[in-house]
Amino acid sequence: MATLQDKLSEQLPRKREEIRSLVKDHGDKVMSEVTVAQAFGGMRGVKGLICDTSLVEPDVGLIIRGRNILELVDHLPEEIFYLLLTGELPDKAALEALQADLHKRQQVPKYVWDVLDAMPEDSHPMTMFDTAILVMQKESQFAAQYRAGIAKGDLWKPALEDSLRLLAMLPGIAAGVYRKRFKKGPRIEPKDGLDWGGNYAHMLGVNDPTGEFANMIRLYLVLHSDHEGGNVSAHTCHCVASALSDPYYSVSAGLNGLAGPLHGLANQECLRFVLSLIEQYKGVPSKEQLTKFAWDNLNSGKVIPGYGHAVLRVTDPRFTAFYNFGKRVCPEDDVFKTVALIFTTIPDILKEHGKAKNPWPNVDAGSGALLYHFGVTEFDYYTVMFGVSRAMGMLSQLIISRGLGEAIERPKSVGTDWVQKFVKG
Ligand code: HAX
């Protein structure tokens, strides 16, 4: 049995050495170049970041430590956290040790609830979730040990401490936000003996006689855990943490990016799209009705939420995993049937429209329909759930970055004038 702490103590110094020799022997090799279009186009495709936890291949999708995400859907989210950090799935004893570690840290400080109680009642759930994380910054071991003069090479240790504490508390905080914001009744205490995702499902308080809601939450937490290093939330967290801001500051910053409608908020936009279709056509629309609705949206300059991707050029395997779950659990649900119809209709429309480089569904196209089926109908909440999961990716990337002693980020920017002069030679 190797705990996370043991494994990382063994792996990180070796990896640091490997990187030192890589940079010493090959530091001047060119990995990537930047065109004018890329500089103005969100740096798409520029290779200028290192991320060892996962990789997104345009024609495959998410690969976590060499394993296709579809091979991992039956694992628990906390196993995925161990995998993201170490490159290996935990054995039974290591999993139990991690679960015990999370369990003993899960108590949320009372002042968090006081702060949330003081917020306006109509605050967005993401703002509440994020505020709760930020207000706990004073708990940071990383910040305390930095002040006490810890060696740079050991910074990953308090980063791991903070990360475990944060991950342990996130389900309770997120469930508390749900129950408060949507007036679902008092908070529900965590239950002994439940896994991380199972406990989150339990604290949300959704009626779950079959246990499939808890299965859906576990799947949701696995599928959203990480998506390499350049997406807005991961990159923001990485950039902020590179200034040696602690995990509370860094994850909170990353979540602010996740709250954008082109990133994590797309899942709520997507369900809004599905529901407005059902409302307009008083039920599951026909293919013709959907086609008209989609073209009206596109012609008025709107995007089709849940479709397209900055990197992927195939159906997102995470969509496939949700789709398969829906086919098994709720094939007759109107919202799910509409999602299925959109899946068979929209890609051809987007191809004909001719703008989106990728006409296929991304992760957000199907997840909301399943949550809706189980009665989590408040779609403003969905990005919070995404955030609980994505914290695993952001935190594992952060711990590894500190373990490898990565530098503060400082790419060079130039002005439009400079580019204009440059292209004229
Ligand atoms: N509907 C309509 N137009 C779309 C589109 C869609 N679903 N996807 C892309 N386009 C358009 C873009 O708006 C862009 O138009 P302009 O040239 O007028 O700006 C053009 O097609 C080229 O875009 P692209 O290169 O294919 O895509 P980008 O890398 O610029 O953007 C996005 C990727 C995901 C932001 C984009 O596909 C989009 O807006 N999709 C809808 C929103 C969405 O589903 N977001 C969630 C993504 C997954 C995620 O990060 N989850 O957290």
Residues whose N, C-alpha, C, O or C-beta is under 5 A from the ligand:
A	BS01	HAX	P261 L262 H263 G264 A266 K302 V303 I304 P305 G306 Y307 G308 H309 A310 K355 A356 K357 N358 N362
